Amino acid sequence: MNLRFPLYAKILVWFFLNLLVLGAAFYVVFQIQFRTGMGSFLMTQASDRIQAISEVIHAELNATPNAAWNDVLKRFRDAYQIQFYLFASDGRQVAGETIELPAEILAKVTERRGLFPGRGPPPGRGPNRSPVTAPVEPHPKFMLHTIHPSRYWMGVWLPPSDREPRRLGPVTLLTMSSSLRGGGLFFEATPWLVAGFGGLLFSLLFWFPLVRGITRSITQMTHATEAIAEGRFDTQVPAGRRDELGRLGQAINRMAVRLAGFVTGQKRFLGDIAHELCAPIARLQVALGILEQRADDKQQAYVEDVREEVQQVSSLVNELLSFSKAGLQQKSIKLEPVNLAAIVRRVIEREAPGSQKIQVLVDDSLDALAEPDLLARALANLVRNALGYAGAAGPVVISAAATGDQLTLTVADSGPGVPPETLEQIFDPFFRGEPSRSRDTGGAGLGLAIVKTCVEACQGSVTARNRQPSGLQVDLVLKGDARSCGALRK
């Protein structure tokens, strides 16, 4: 039993899995590149910059008289647009603008009171006055955030001067900014942008297989339904998926099979009916011939009216037979090279011999792959239709052109054309632009349907469009014979 996995559940699982993977990745980044607390915002490059600035300030303060320390810090404040302060380990302010430190900052400043970083306890403080090495890193740093008002503080513990330890003892260099960026010293956006871009790229790669699978299935179903709408009911959709799209694909396949059965049954039914009607129509025609011989002059007009009606029914039955046969024999038709110019001449000799209303522009070297009788029937219906509806408006032009491996046979007239909204319907069986179906306005609407069926049986396609300023153009697109298409390309 195949378990179905709904599409919405698949998307949700994929989404949360993506979040889980991204969260784990960022956690690893925080653990590797960041420190704990607010100091976690100090990435390696930012920490190195702060270390370098503190060493420069430390060196300048050692080389500057005490009275000028405020000027040194002021210069750095103007350069980086953040405040610099200097505090002793007992919490006493040594340099910088006078400020009252928040309690948590003061606690950090005095946290190492009495320690000389890297030197151990001061003389007289350790047991037996022996030096003890403190496991403290040189220039340790901390970062804190205070509120009311919001301020970001960075502290760097500086050791006493090696040359004059009593002049600049152990102090804390404080920097304060109202923003986390801190003049570019506290926080550097570039690593975060790189990490964000990496996360985005990972998400794209992570989601691509799922989205691509969905869009591929939708594209396949779109192409399949378009083919089914064109009457190619043998089209099938790959239905290996186990979600809603898989069910939709299976439904499309079942629909195509059932539509194929319905259409085939309809054409077979029409063919059977038309075939059955042939015998009584033939008997009617024989009876009319006998009646015409025996009728007097007054009855001849009535007989002629009946003959016209029987002829109309006979024409309709023949069209039904042509339509059903062309549709039912598509799979068994064998295509062969057909000279288009010869087919055009054959059709004109039968439909309009000696007519000046038809202009032919077809090269004798053009050969198409088709079934000769079906192609001739399709072209004959188009010529008959063009002469009947637009013969008085100008010549009917029959032309042909090669495009790549295809040949396009065109029948164009200068008549009124058809309403634009009906262009896609004129090839449907029994469709007519006029509501009536009298002999004055045409037949039963099977002529163009037969054209489409015959051309599709030849593995081609048919389209129609209105010409400007007036007229209708019908294009029959067929496979070109390789030899003639190759000769034309040369």
Secondary structure as UniProt FT lines:
FT   HELIX           7..33
FT   HELIX           37..41
FT   HELIX           44..62
FT   HELIX           66..68
FT   HELIX           69..80
FT   STRAND          83..88
FT   TURN            89..90
FT   STRAND          93..95
FT   HELIX           103..109
FT   HELIX           110..112
FT   TURN            113..114
FT   TURN            117..119
FT   TURN            123..125
FT   HELIX           127..129
FT   STRAND          141..146
FT   TURN            147..150
FT   STRAND          151..158
FT   TURN            165..167
FT   STRAND          171..177
FT   TURN            180..181
FT   HELIX           182..184
FT   HELIX           189..229
FT   TURN            230..231
FT   TURN            233..234
FT   HELIX           244..294
FT   HELIX           297..328
FT   HELIX           330..332
FT   STRAND          336..339
FT   HELIX           340..351
FT   TURN            353..354
FT   STRAND          358..361
FT   TURN            364..365
FT   STRAND          367..370
FT   HELIX           372..390
FT   HELIX           391..393
FT   STRAND          396..403
FT   TURN            404..405
FT   STRAND          406..412
FT   HELIX           420..422
FT   TURN            423..427
FT   TURN            429..430
FT   TURN            439..441
FT   HELIX           447..457
FT   TURN            458..459
FT   STRAND          461..466
FT   STRAND          472..480
FT   HELIX           482..489
//
